[in-house]
C-alpha cells in the first residue's frame, strides 16, 4: 500500500487534484498532505500564528476529504519554500510517490522554480504533476468564509450556518476567521477558544469546517483569507448596530466593494461588548 505525499497550496481544493486523490484512494493508497506556509499580501504586520493557521486550515480540509473517502490521511504545515516543505516530509515519513498540485504554468511560481524536476532528482521516487485551474473549473464544493469574534458562539450564527448548509446545492465547507483583539498571548488564546466553540457546535451537527485566528483588523483578516482560499461567499457576524465597531467602521460595505463576492451580514446578541 503506497504512501503518496500530496504537495499543494492554494490548489489543494481544486477538482483535478481531488479527483486524482480519489482515484489513488480507490487503489488503496495512503496520503500525507503538505501545505507550505504563505505570506499574506495585506496588512503592515505579519503575524506568524495567522500564517501558520491559514496553511493548517487548508491541510485539515484536505485530510478531511481524504478520510471521507475511506482512505488513510494525515498531514502537516510545511516550510514556506515548497521544495523544502516536501523534502522535510520526505525525510521524516516513508514516502513512495509524490503528487504536486500547481496552478497552470503561466501563473505558477512553483513551475518557474522547476519544482517537479528538483523533487524527482532529489527523492528518486515518481513525481506526478497535476495542473489545477480553479478559475476555470471551480471547486467541487462551495467555501463560505465566516468572520466573527465575540459572536462566534452565538446561537443566531450557528443556526444560520446550519441553514446555509441545508440550502446549498453543492456540498458546503466553512472556513472560520476569528480576528484577534490584540497581539499578546492572552488575546491569541481568547480568539482560538472562541473559534473552537463554534467549530465544536458545527461538528456536532456534521458540518465540515475549519478555523483560524486572523489579523486584529477584521478587514485585513478577510482580505488575507480571500488570498488563501477560493471563497464562494462571505458571512460576517457582528454585535447589533450601536454596539459593534465593525458596523460603525462599515466593514460589510468595504468587504463587499473590495472582494466583489456575495457578503451576508447577521447580527447576534451576546453579553460582551467590544470590537465586533
VENDALIN-V284107 format. One record per pair of residues at least 4 apart in sequence whose C-alpha atoms are under 7 Angstrom apart, sorted by the first residue. I is the first residue (numbers start at 1). J is the second residue. Records with the same first field share a line. If there is no record, write none. Layout:
# VENDALIN-V284107
I: J + J
This chain:
# VENDALIN-V284107
1: 28 + 29 + 30
2: 29 + 30 + 96
3: 29 + 30 + 31 + 95 + 96 + 97
4: 29 + 30 + 31 + 32 + 95 + 96 + 97 + 98 + 99
5: 31 + 32 + 33 + 95 + 97 + 98 + 99
6: 31 + 32 + 33 + 34 + 98 + 99 + 100
7: 33 + 34 + 35 + 86 + 99 + 100 + 101
8: 12 + 34 + 35 + 100 + 101 + 102
9: 35 + 36
10: 228 + 229
11: 101 + 102 + 103 + 132
12: 17 + 62 + 101
13: 18 + 62 + 139
14: 18 + 132 + 134 + 139
15: 19 + 139 + 140
16: 20 + 132
17: 21 + 101 + 130 + 132
18: 22
19: 23
20: 24
21: 25
22: 26
23: 27
24: 28 + 29
25: 29 + 71
30: 71 + 72 + 73
31: 72 + 73 + 74
32: 73 + 74 + 75
33: 59 + 63 + 74 + 75 + 76
34: 59 + 75 + 76 + 77 + 78 + 86
35: 55 + 59 + 76 + 77 + 78
36: 55 + 77 + 78 + 79 + 80 + 81 + 82 + 85
37: 51 + 52 + 55 + 77 + 78 + 79 + 80
38: 51 + 80
39: 51
40: 224
41: 224
42: 220 + 223 + 224
43: 220
47: 51
48: 52
49: 53
50: 54 + 213 + 214 + 215
51: 55
52: 56
53: 57 + 212 + 213
54: 58 + 212 + 228
55: 59 + 77
56: 60 + 77
57: 61 + 210 + 211 + 212
58: 62
59: 63 + 75 + 76
60: 64
61: 65 + 210
62: 66
63: 67 + 73 + 74 + 75
64: 68
65: 69
66: 70 + 71 + 72 + 73
67: 71 + 72 + 73
78: 85
79: 84 + 85
80: 85
81: 85
82: 86
83: 87 + 115
84: 88
85: 89
86: 90
87: 91
88: 92
89: 93
90: 94 + 95
96: 125
97: 125 + 126 + 127
98: 126 + 127 + 128
99: 127 + 128 + 129
100: 128 + 129 + 130
101: 129 + 130 + 131 + 132
102: 108 + 130 + 131 + 132
103: 107 + 108 + 131 + 132 + 133
104: 108 + 131 + 132 + 133
105: 111
108: 112
109: 113
110: 114 + 115
111: 115
114: 118
115: 119
116: 120 + 127
117: 121
118: 122
119: 123
120: 124 + 125 + 126 + 127
133: 137
134: 138 + 139
141: 170 + 171 + 172 + 173
142: 170 + 171 + 172 + 173 + 232
143: 172 + 173 + 174 + 230 + 231 + 232 + 233
144: 173 + 174 + 175 + 231 + 232 + 233 + 234
145: 174 + 175 + 176 + 231 + 233 + 234 + 235
146: 174 + 175 + 176 + 177 + 234 + 235 + 236
147: 176 + 177 + 178 + 235 + 236 + 237
148: 152 + 177 + 178 + 236 + 237 + 238
149: 178 + 179 + 276
150: 272 + 276
151: 237 + 238 + 239 + 268 + 270
152: 157 + 194 + 195 + 198
153: 194 + 197 + 198
154: 158 + 268 + 270
155: 159
156: 160 + 268
157: 161 + 237 + 268
158: 162
159: 163
160: 164
161: 165
162: 166
163: 167
164: 168
165: 172
168: 172
173: 208 + 209
174: 208 + 209 + 210
175: 209 + 210 + 211
176: 210 + 211 + 212
177: 211 + 212 + 213 + 214
178: 191 + 195 + 212 + 213 + 214
179: 191 + 213 + 214 + 215 + 216 + 217 + 218 + 221
180: 187 + 188 + 191 + 213 + 214 + 215 + 216
181: 187 + 216
182: 187 + 216
183: 187 + 188
184: 188
185: 189
186: 190
187: 191
188: 192
189: 193
190: 194
191: 195 + 213
192: 196 + 213
193: 197
194: 198
195: 199 + 211
196: 200
197: 201
198: 202
199: 203 + 209 + 210
200: 204
202: 206 + 207
203: 207 + 208
214: 221
215: 220 + 221
217: 221
218: 222
219: 223 + 251 + 255
220: 224
221: 225
222: 226
223: 227
224: 228
225: 229
226: 230 + 231
233: 261 + 262 + 263
234: 262 + 263 + 264
235: 263 + 264 + 265
236: 264 + 265 + 266
237: 265 + 266 + 267 + 268
238: 244 + 246 + 266 + 267 + 268 + 276
239: 243 + 244 + 267 + 268 + 269 + 276
240: 244 + 267 + 268 + 269
241: 247
243: 273
244: 248 + 274 + 275 + 276
245: 249 + 275 + 276
246: 250 + 251 + 275 + 276
247: 251
250: 254
251: 255
252: 256 + 265
253: 257
254: 258
255: 259
256: 260 + 261 + 262 + 263
